[in-house]
Amino acid sequence: MMVWAQIVEVPEDINHLFDWPAVLPWGINRVVLLTFLATILTFLFLYIPFRKPRIVPTKFQAMVESLVEMVRNTIGKEVIGSESAKYEWLLIPMFFWLFFLNIFEITPFINFPVTSRMAIPAFLAMFVWVVFIFVGIKKQGLKYFINTLVPPGVPAPLLILIIPIEFISVFLIRPISLAVRLFANMIAGHMMLTVFFLTTSAYFVLGPKLIAFPVPFAFAVVITAFEVFVSVLQAFIFTLLTAVYIESSLHAEH
């Protein structure tokens, strides 16, 4: 029962928006439970429609197929090109997994975007970092680092400046920007929704000024709709940038 409460519990104060105690061994708390739930939903979302695909697809199968094709074509083929099929194992599940982690923000009785905890975006960013470096080394060998850090045609004296800049931008800024972009957008939306819904609740409970009640509620509704868009957009951008980094590792020559 305590485990279920960690998923659907309504926080008593603002500290509980970010501080969730462990309810199972090994430090398993609300964030971990929701991560497991997103993983299960991603698996079912991709497995059920394609387990026994129909010639005339159901609405659900057609919807999932269109989303998968969107990731495959818009992100994979458009960015990586002819070799994109090799990386669909990463790009397609990543998009849906991030979407579910994000959409929990506006899911009734959950209302908590898992990606607003920095550990999740940081882990994903580090995983992407390992992948694109591995791809670069596998494709080009150790020349990958030379091709990445030493642009052709640059005068030798300038390499003293260019090499550190390239190293910082490619191997340090990329994972940091990936993690911070996702984290910052989701935590900002989480805080805005909290503020407006708490304000609405305060006016509703106290009820001294009924005219003021609809204003924060209207903002809360608008921001909720906007956060649906943000949840999809941030999953798309993270997956798109992953594809961009993989493509740059496949063709690191400037």
Secondary structure, 3 states (H helix, E strand, C coil): CHHHHHHHCCCCCHHHHCCCCCCECCCECHHHHHHHHHHHHHHHHHHHHHHCCCCCCCHHHHHHHHHHHHHHHHHHHHHHCCCHHHHHHHHHHHHHHHHHHHHHHHCCCCCCCHHHCCHHHHHHHHHHHHHHHHHHHHHHCCHHHHHHHCCCCCCHHHHHHHHHHHHHHHHHHHHHHHHHHHHHHHHHHHHHHHHHHHHHHHHHHHCCCCCCCHHHHHHHHHHHHHHHHHHHHHHHHHHHHHHHHHHHHHCCCC
